[in-house]
Amino acid sequence: MKKVNLKIEIDLNSRRIEYINIEGRVLSTNSFFDFINGSWVAEQKDFPLNNDEDLDILIITVGNPRENSKLKLTVNSEFKGEFSMYKPFNRNGYGQFNLEI
């Protein structure tokens, strides 16, 4: 099992992080992200990847309906990109990042 250093940043349009599942692991929303300089930031050292060697991310956030939010991903100090949510926040304010990188 390969381990990577992982950094995830989500912009302020996501007002709350509701659910986190990375590589099949459900993570605590209270301890995984910190609010730093107007963004939700998560940094994990030696995060284990499954044998398929891609990074599976499902993060459900809450924000204003019809708005969108962005996620920036860095793996082992290499910027992998900026990604939009799967769809804008729905009428109840829920949206998701569903990525396989």
FENLINMO-V882440 format. One record per residue. RES is the residue in one small letter. PHI is phi in whole degrees, -180 to 180 (none if undefined). OMEGA is omega in whole degrees, -180 to 180 (none if undefined). D_LAST is the distance of its C-alpha to the last C-alpha in Angstrom with 1 decimal. Layout:
res = [RES | RES]
phi = [PHI | PHI]
omega = [OMEGA | OMEGA]
d_last = [D_LAST | D_LAST]
This chain:
res = [m | k | k | v | n | l | k | i | e | i | d | l | n | s | r | r | i | e | y | i | n | i | e | g | r | v | l | s | t | n | s | f | f | d | f | i | n | g | s | w | v | a | e | q | k | d | f | p | l | n | n | d | e | d | l | d | i | l | i | i | t | v | g | n | p | r | e | n | s | k | l | k | l | t | v | n | s | e | f | k | g | e | f | s | m | y | k | p | f | n | r | n | g | y | g | q | f | n | l | e | i]
phi = [none | -82 | -119 | -132 | -93 | -123 | -134 | -123 | -124 | -122 | -71 | -69 | -60 | -85 | -80 | -151 | -96 | -96 | -156 | -134 | -136 | -123 | 56 | 79 | -106 | -81 | -112 | -70 | -69 | -76 | -109 | -79 | -104 | -118 | -92 | -131 | 49 | 82 | -137 | -85 | -126 | -127 | -126 | -129 | -94 | 54 | -78 | -77 | -101 | -69 | -65 | -75 | 58 | -116 | -108 | -98 | -128 | -132 | -128 | -104 | -126 | -124 | -159 | -78 | -52 | 72 | -88 | -125 | -133 | -120 | -124 | -109 | -124 | -126 | -123 | 51 | 65 | -107 | -69 | -94 | 137 | -115 | -126 | -88 | -63 | -57 | -145 | -59 | -53 | -77 | -65 | -92 | 92 | -98 | -147 | -144 | -101 | -129 | -126 | -135 | -119]
omega = [-179 | 177 | -178 | 170 | -169 | 174 | 179 | 176 | 177 | -175 | -174 | 176 | 172 | -175 | -180 | 175 | -173 | -174 | 180 | 174 | 179 | -179 | 178 | 179 | 175 | -175 | -179 | 179 | -178 | -175 | -176 | -178 | 170 | 177 | -175 | 176 | 175 | 178 | 171 | -175 | 175 | 176 | -179 | 176 | 177 | 177 | -175 | 173 | 174 | -175 | 179 | 175 | 167 | -176 | -180 | -176 | 170 | 179 | 178 | -178 | -180 | 179 | -179 | 180 | 178 | 174 | 180 | 179 | -178 | 177 | 174 | -177 | 175 | 179 | -179 | 179 | 177 | -180 | -177 | 176 | 177 | -173 | 174 | 176 | 179 | 175 | 175 | 178 | -179 | -175 | 176 | 177 | -179 | 176 | -178 | 167 | -179 | -171 | 172 | -172 | none]
d_last = [16.6 | 14.7 | 14.8 | 13.1 | 14.4 | 12.3 | 13.5 | 12.8 | 15.3 | 16.4 | 19.3 | 22.8 | 22.6 | 21.1 | 24.4 | 23.4 | 20.4 | 21.4 | 18.9 | 15.9 | 14.1 | 11.3 | 10.9 | 14.0 | 16.0 | 17.9 | 18.6 | 21.7 | 21.4 | 24.5 | 23.4 | 19.7 | 19.9 | 22.8 | 24.1 | 24.6 | 26.0 | 25.1 | 21.4 | 19.8 | 18.5 | 17.0 | 17.0 | 16.7 | 17.9 | 17.2 | 14.6 | 14.3 | 11.3 | 12.3 | 13.4 | 10.7 | 8.9 | 5.3 | 5.0 | 6.6 | 8.3 | 11.6 | 13.9 | 17.2 | 19.3 | 22.8 | 24.2 | 26.7 | 26.7 | 25.4 | 23.8 | 20.1 | 18.1 | 15.4 | 12.7 | 12.1 | 9.6 | 11.0 | 10.2 | 13.5 | 15.1 | 12.8 | 11.9 | 8.3 | 9.8 | 11.6 | 10.7 | 13.5 | 14.2 | 14.1 | 17.9 | 20.4 | 22.1 | 24.4 | 28.2 | 28.0 | 25.6 | 22.5 | 19.0 | 15.5 | 11.9 | 10.0 | 6.2 | 3.8 | 0.0]
